[in-house]
Amino acid sequence: MKASALAAGAAFLLCAASCREYRHGGPSFLLVIYDSQRADHCSCYGCDRETTPTMDSLAGEGTLFASAQSQAPWTLPAVTTILTGLYPRSHGAGEIDSQLYGLDPDLPFLPVLMQEAGYHTFGEFCIPWLGPEFGFDRGWDEMVVYTGRALDGHLEETATHVSQWLSTIPGDERFFAVVHVFEMHNPFDPSPPFDTMFGIDSLSRYAGTSSFSLDADNRPFDRDEALYLETQYDGEIRMADTRIEGLLRCVGEAGRGSETVVILVADHGEEFMERGGYDHGNTLFQEMLHIPLVFHGPGVPAGVIRSEVVGQVDIAPTILALAGAPVPEVMAGIDILAPEIPERAMPSGSTRSNTLYCVRFGDTKLVLESGEGATLFDLASDPGEIHPLPPDSMLVDSIVKYLTLQRLGNRSVVLDEDATRTLRDLGYI
């Protein structure tokens, strides 16, 4: 580990530079992972507020996946799935019985695979979940991990870091960069002018509120407060979208715009008392699992909306396919830019409770909670998942199959005191 101006006072910078031959064929990649951004709050997914003009533009010129599912309702297992192509049941990163587990170093990891394919690699992450303590420090030429309480909103610094890093890479060599976006994560406190961009006059009494006020039973006081916080959440989304535009401008100014595939995806969504709850990580309803997913750039079909159900598990195999790199057989996902995507049962689960699972097949979704039984929803006629139906045996079998997935490798117990303290301060543990 060595010091760098990129990381002064704010982050760890891990350098794993190696001497290797670089390939010159495939595109470069910028993978943007939004934290807590649900699809229905993106304007290209039907939100009536103009929250995501940059994402909208990329989607219009690229491929938007209308039915992308998160594999877990919180960051650690979801992002691990994005970067391994494995379901949470297989990679094992998460929290079970109040014990934190990191990523097994023997499992396939996208930065390592891209580095082996000849790519320069860069990662910048805004939470210790995604840092060295949890096994995420493999395969990066440079890695920045923000720690401590000041985790919110580093995209402006990120653009500078990426620009500086790109200036060190010869123009005929390719890169793979991952940027973790934390702006829209709770607390919701966008900077001006985004704090009033979607304001509702009748809710002005809540001005300055950034988190839910809770009563003695840890329940939110007021539905109007949730509506106000949604305006601030949408302001955060618009602020992040604007900063992503700046990041893309830096890539273009480095002469890399036409060669770079941009992938936009979220780790999970967020609750705003739709069912009396708030935050994330506690349910598997669509406000938690329906996420944006957009591909844009060379090799990506333009102006296409794909309706097939896809998942985070498909992102790593798709990137590897675009790069012309081999896809490990152990990966559970597929190349979703192929002309045809087979209809599949797409599972998700909560690796906190270890008792809550669901599977989606087309517009049919089954939720299984230990001790509560199974509940079926028709997302086409009941997108709010309000009217439960009798369980479907085929989907029950799909969940059972998911639960019998073999654990790959050995999970590593995370005991780092600094990481644990930060996550506790944020309300995660």
C-alpha positions, -999 to +999 in steps of 0.1 A: +000+000+000+013+034-008+002+070-003-014+091-031-028+125-036-060+108-047-066+094-013-052+121+011-073+121+043-102+103+028-095+069+015-072+039+012-054+036-021-043+000-029-019-005-058-014-039-074+004-029-105+019-058-125+039-062-157+018-079-184+009-078-220-022-057-227-047-067-253-058-041-279-091-055-292-121-051-270-137-020-256-129-003-223-155-004-196-170+020-170-193+002-145-213+026-124-230+010-093-257+032-077-263+025-041-301+024-031-314+036-065-348+020-073-359+018-110-392+035-106-375+067-095-355+070-127-372+090-154-363+065-181-382+039-161-414+060-159-408+084-130-428+116-137-399+137-122-369+143-145-345+126-122-321+109-146-315+129-179-279+114-182-292+079-177-321+086-201-297+097-228-275+066-224-305+044-224-319+060-256-286+054-274-280+019-258-299-010-243-322-006-213-333-037-194-369-030-182-371-060-158-337-062-141-338-077-106-314-073-077-302-106-061-302-091-026-318-061-008-285-047+006-251-037-006-226-064+003-243-095-012-257-075-042-224-060-053-206-093-047-231-108-072-224-080-097-186-086-095-187-124-094-216-136-115-227-158-086-259-159-066-256-149-029-263-185-019-231-195-038-207-166-029-217-164+007-208-128+013-233-112+037-245-114+073-257-145+090-267-146+127-251-112+132-218-124+118-203-106+088-188-127+060-166-115+032-157-127-003-137-159-006-104-151-024-106-182-045-139-173-062-139-157-096-138-119-093-144-096-123-115-072-116-091-101-115-105-116-147-103-083-165-068-077-153-059-112-166-074-103-200-050-073-202-071-045-188-059-017-166-083-017-136-096+010-112-122+008-085-136+035-062-160+026-034-179+046-008-183+021+020-162-005+039-185-033+028-166-031-005-131-027+008-101-048+017-116-062+050-143-079+029-120-093+002-126-067-025-090-057-029-081-082-056-074-073-092-071-035-090-042-015-103-057+013-082-084+011-056-099+039-035-122+031-005-138+059+015-142+052+052-155+070+083-187+090+085-181+113+054-192+086+029-219+106+011-212+122-023-177+116-037-186+117-074-169+150-080-136+137-065-142+104-084-143+122-117-109+138-109-094+105-098-106+087-130-093+116-152-059+115-135-057+077-137-067+076-174-039+100-182-014+074-171-028+047-195-014+046-231-041+055-256-041+021-273-046+002-240-079-006-225-093-001-190-120-014-167-132+010-141-158+006-114-174+036-096-197+032-065-222+060-062-234+068-027-252+101-032-288+087-029-281+066+001-299+076+034-296+103+048-312+122+020-296+157+020-289+169-016-269+201-021-286+231-037-303+234-061-312+197-060-327+200-025-356+221-038-358+208-074-387+185-066-401+203-036-438+201-026-450+234-010-474+216+014-444+196+028-422+227+035-425+222+072-402+192+069-374+213+053-340+202+066-352+166+074-329+140+060-340+108+077-372+093+091-383+105+125-391+075+146-414+069+176-406+048+207-413+016+187-389+026+159-418+034+135-419+064+113-442+091+126-458+105+094-466+095+058-461+131+047-426+130+060-420+100+038-433+120+008-410+148+017-380+125+020-388+111-014-384+146-029-350+147-013-341+112-025-351+122-060-329+153-056-300+131-046-307+109-077-307+140-100-275+153-083-257+120-088-270+119-124-255+154-131-222+143-116-221+112-137-225+134-167-193+151-155-176+118-151-185+108-186-172+141-199-138+133-183-138+100-201-146+118-233-119+144-228-094+117-223-102+105-258-119+073-245-156+081-251-161+062-283-143+031-271-159+028-237-189+006-227-208+023-199-229+001-176-253+017-151-268-005-124-281-003-088-273-026-060-309-024-046-338+000-040-353+018-011-385+018+009-406+049+016-434+034+038-452+017+009-459-011+034-452+008+066-414+003+064-384+024+054-347+020+045-336-012+028-325-047+035-357-059+051-381-070+023-381-085-012-408-064-027-402-047-061-394-013-046-364-032-032-355-055-061-365-037-093-333-018-103-321+002-133-297-015-158-284+002-189-256-007-213-242+018-238-213+019-261-195-002-287-210-036-292-242-027-275-274-026-296-287+011-298-322+023-289-333-011-276-355-019-246-353-055-234-383-069-215-368-102-204-361-107-167-324-104-161-303-100-129-272-087-114-258-122-118-257-115-156-235-084-155-200-100-151-206-126-179-219-099-202-189-077-196-165-106-202-183-116-234-180-080-247-143-080-238-137-113-256-125-128-224-134-163-212-164-166-189-158-190-160-181-220-161-189-215-124-207-182-131-244-185-129-253-156-152-254-153-190-246-128-217-277-107-218-267-088-249-272-120-269-300-118-295-321-142-273-323-145-236-339-177-223-368-173-199-354-182-164-364-182-128-345-153-112-340-158-075-332-132-048-327-135-011-319-117+021-286-129+035-293-110+068-323-130+080-315-162+060-352-168+061-366-147+032-364-156-005-382-150-037-381-160-073-394-142-104-404-159-136-417-135-162-444-114-145-450-140-118-432-137-085-432-160-054-420-149-020-411-175+006-406-165+043-397-192+068-426-197+092-450-176+070-453-198+039-453-188+003-471-159-014-476-154-052-479-121-070-488-113-106-466-082-114-485-075-146-519-070-130-506-061-095-473-043-098-476-030-062-478-066-049-509-059-029-531-089-038-515-122-030-524-154-049-521-191-041-485-204-045-473-219-078-457-253-074-432-246-102-419-215-085-418-232-051-396-258-068-374-230-081-369-215-047-361-250-033-335-254-061-320-220-052-317-230-015-298-262-025-271-243-044-237-254-033-217-229-013-185-222-033-153-218-014-151-208+023-166-175+035-142-154+055-153-139+089-148-102+091-137-089+125-121-056+115-130-032+143-129+000+122-151-014+094-176-028+120-177+006+138-184+025+106-211+002+096-227+003+130-226+041+129-245+040+095-272+017+111-262-014+091-253-035+122 
